[in-house]
Structure formats: C-alpha cells, structure tokens
Amino acid sequence: MKVLKKQVLPVLAATIWISLSEFFRNEFLLKQHWIQHYSDMGQQFPGSPINGAVWGVWSLIMSILVLVILQKFSYFQTVFIVWIASFVMMWLVIGNLGVLPFAILPYAIPLSLLEVFVATAIVQWFIKRK
C-alpha cells in the first residue's frame, strides 16, 4: 500500500495533468498552427487515436521522470531537468526534422514550463503527505 501512495498515485495524477495540459494546448490553443504547418509541407497533421495514445505514453514517462528526479534533486532542479529532457530535447529533434512550427514557441514555452511546475508539485504533494 505504501508503494501505491508514494509512487503509483503521484505518477497517475501527474500523468492525468500532463495529458490534459497537452490536449488543451495542442487541440485548442495551437491546433491551427500545427495544421497550417503540416499543410505547408504538403502533409496532413497526424491526429489519429494512435497519436493520442502515444502522447499518453509520453505523459506517463514524463511523470515517472518527475518522480525519479524529484527524489534526488530539489523542486526547481527537477522542473528544470524534466523540462529540458521532455520539451527542449523534443523541440530540437522535431525542429531538426522540419516539423516544428516555430510560431508556437512563444506559447508553448511558458505553457510547457507551467505544465512541468504543476506536475512536479503534484508528485511532491503525494510524496510529502502523511
């Protein structure tokens, strides 16, 4: 039961938060940027259910990363490390592949930082509660 409270619940709660944050940002705020960018490349934006499932797995892995790093580093160090590992690295790769609409970055950078701050707070709250 202790493992459930200290590891599984914080990861699940953070995964839910990250998934909702990603969905809101990419489906409501930035979807037109993505669609237009892919259209300009002569492609259709990938929006099938399998793409959503992969983002769900990405959210789970990011939550696990928060849990593991938070056990060794401070709150702010964890936010910084997870943000770099999850977002900056992704943007470098998809930017290099030419599929990143750079116009989203003024929105995506602060929103992704907020996402990691909240995910880390969720995990920390579960770990520290009695």
C-alpha positions, 0 to 999 in steps of 0.5 A: 500500500505504501508503494501505491501512495508514494509512487503509483498515485503521484505518477497517475495524477501527474500523468492525468495533468500532463495529458490534459495540459497537452490536449488543451494546448495542442487541440485548442490553443495551437491546433491551427498552427500545427495544421497550417504547418503540416499543410505547408509541407504538403502533409496532413497533421497526424491526429489519429487515436494512435497519436493520442495514445502515444502522447499518453505514453509520453505523459506517463514517462514524463511523470515517472521522470518527475518522480525519479528526479524529484527524489534526488534533486530539489523542486526547481532542479527537477522542473528544470531537468524534466523540462529540458529532457521532455520539451527542449530535447523534443523541440530540437529533434522535431525542429531538426526534422522540419516539423516544428512550427516555430510560431508556437514557441512563444506559447508553448514555452511558458505553457510547457514550463507551467505544465512541468511546475504543476506536475512536479508539485503534484508528485511532491504533494503525494510524496510529502503527505502523511 
